[in-house]
């Protein structure tokens, strides 16, 4: 069962480009007054920010960056090892679509029975519904067509476990969502796939679900593939999607 706009909070850890105590004080005040955010902890020496929130992580990231005109990087989600996963979503290479689809979906195990699913997907048809699902396999050798059937743990149920529901796009064709599901668990999703379908059941985008860092598990400061610092990487990412 999937619920929209859940009130269940998730713990987020950010690396924020803070250099002065005045920035720490300002950010603490802004976040402390923001509905949906609590338990804010900022450490200037490590530039780390940890908080609990019922908001999407991207919304919190934007709030931080716009408030201080700085960069913020999401380091980890969840409370323990194995409690978080991520899927980078791209267009189905075997199904030509009029728009280039891309996005990111995160899974966080809030507790033993509740999983938070949040995502941002761009390039879909404007003002239209999109079906989001978890499929059996993380096999993209034939695009989204080789992901198998819906993931399902309840064989006797009329609706497979992996059917998460529909999300609506805005006028730009972007879908932003935060959902609560009580039927799936993050450790069981690793290696499977996240698939986006149009209203006519066409698989237009997908991505493999992989484990992501939990709180205090990510110490990355330099991207070994490019030699860029995390701040340079973040700035380049923001410029690409402006």
Secondary structure as UniProt FT lines:
FT   STRAND          2..4
FT   STRAND          10..16
FT   HELIX           21..32
FT   TURN            35..36
FT   STRAND          37..43
FT   TURN            44..47
FT   STRAND          48..53
FT   HELIX           57..68
FT   STRAND          72..77
FT   TURN            81..82
FT   STRAND          84..91
FT   TURN            93..94
FT   STRAND          102..111
FT   TURN            112..113
FT   STRAND          114..122
FT   TURN            126..127
FT   STRAND          129..135
FT   TURN            141..142
FT   HELIX           143..146
FT   TURN            155..156
FT   TURN            161..162
FT   STRAND          163..168
FT   TURN            171..172
FT   STRAND          175..181
FT   HELIX           186..189
FT   TURN            190..191
FT   STRAND          193..197
FT   TURN            199..200
FT   STRAND          203..211
FT   TURN            215..216
FT   TURN            224..226
FT   HELIX           230..240
//
